[in-house]
Amino acid sequence: MGRSANTEVVGKFVKFGLIRRHAEVERDNCAGLMMHATILAYMFSLVEMNRITVPLRPDITAIQNMAYVQEFMANLLKAAFPHLNE
């Protein structure tokens, strides 16, 4: 599998909502938390380093992926913890 094929696979991995799956770990469930945090950190680093060359949402370009992930995570955290302020 070539480098571009690997990038495409990673893009699809992120694209199909696994960020949401790993980010929505139940607050009181600590089992596997380190694994989830490690996977999320790796996925964030891929986006930050522009290694994801496919758009994560149909109406944006791949260059906008970082802004999309930041906004997505901010909204996810606001929804999960509404009692906290920005």
C-alpha positions as CSV (number, residue, x, y, z in Angstrom):
1,M,0.0,0.0,0.0
2,G,1.5,3.3,-1.1
3,R,1.8,6.5,1.0
4,S,-1.2,8.1,-0.7
5,A,-3.3,5.0,-0.2
6,N,-2.4,5.1,3.5
7,T,-3.4,8.8,3.7
8,E,-6.7,8.0,2.1
9,V,-7.3,5.2,4.6
10,V,-6.5,7.4,7.5
11,G,-8.8,10.1,6.0
12,K,-11.6,7.7,5.8
13,F,-11.0,6.5,9.3
14,V,-11.3,10.0,10.6
15,K,-14.1,10.9,8.2
16,F,-16.5,8.2,9.3
17,G,-16.9,9.6,12.8
18,L,-14.4,7.7,14.9
19,I,-13.4,11.1,16.5
20,R,-16.9,11.2,17.9
21,R,-16.8,7.6,19.0
22,H,-13.5,8.0,20.9
23,A,-14.4,11.5,22.2
24,E,-17.7,10.4,23.7
25,V,-16.3,8.1,26.3
26,E,-18.6,8.1,29.2
27,R,-17.4,10.5,31.8
28,D,-17.6,8.0,34.6
29,N,-15.9,5.1,32.7
30,C,-12.2,5.2,33.2
31,A,-11.4,1.8,31.7
32,G,-9.4,2.3,28.5
33,L,-9.2,6.1,29.0
34,M,-5.5,6.2,28.3
35,M,-6.0,4.2,25.1
36,H,-8.7,6.6,23.9
37,A,-6.6,9.6,24.8
38,T,-3.7,8.2,22.9
39,I,-5.8,7.5,19.8
40,L,-7.3,10.9,19.9
41,A,-3.9,12.6,20.3
42,Y,-2.6,10.6,17.3
43,M,-5.6,11.6,15.2
44,F,-5.3,15.2,16.2
45,S,-1.6,15.2,15.3
46,L,-2.4,13.8,11.8
47,V,-4.8,16.7,11.2
48,E,-2.4,19.3,12.6
49,M,0.4,18.0,10.4
50,N,-1.9,18.1,7.3
51,R,-1.4,14.4,6.8
52,I,-5.2,14.0,6.1
53,T,-5.4,15.0,2.5
54,V,-9.1,14.4,2.0
55,P,-11.8,16.9,3.3
56,L,-13.4,15.7,6.6
57,R,-16.7,17.3,5.6
58,P,-18.0,17.5,2.0
59,D,-18.3,21.3,2.0
60,I,-14.7,22.1,3.0
61,T,-11.3,21.6,1.6
62,A,-8.6,19.5,3.1
63,I,-6.7,22.7,4.1
64,Q,-9.7,23.6,6.4
65,N,-9.6,20.2,8.3
66,M,-7.9,21.7,11.3
67,A,-10.4,24.5,11.8
68,Y,-13.2,21.9,11.3
69,V,-11.8,19.5,13.9
70,Q,-11.3,22.4,16.4
71,E,-14.9,23.6,15.9
72,F,-16.3,20.1,16.1
73,M,-14.4,19.3,19.3
74,A,-15.4,22.6,20.9
75,N,-19.1,22.0,20.1
76,L,-18.8,18.4,21.4
77,L,-17.2,19.5,24.7
78,K,-19.8,22.3,25.1
79,A,-22.6,19.8,24.6
80,A,-21.0,17.3,27.0
81,F,-20.2,19.9,29.7
82,P,-22.9,22.7,29.5
83,H,-22.1,23.9,33.0
84,L,-18.6,25.1,32.0
85,N,-17.9,28.5,30.4
86,E,-15.7,29.1,27.4
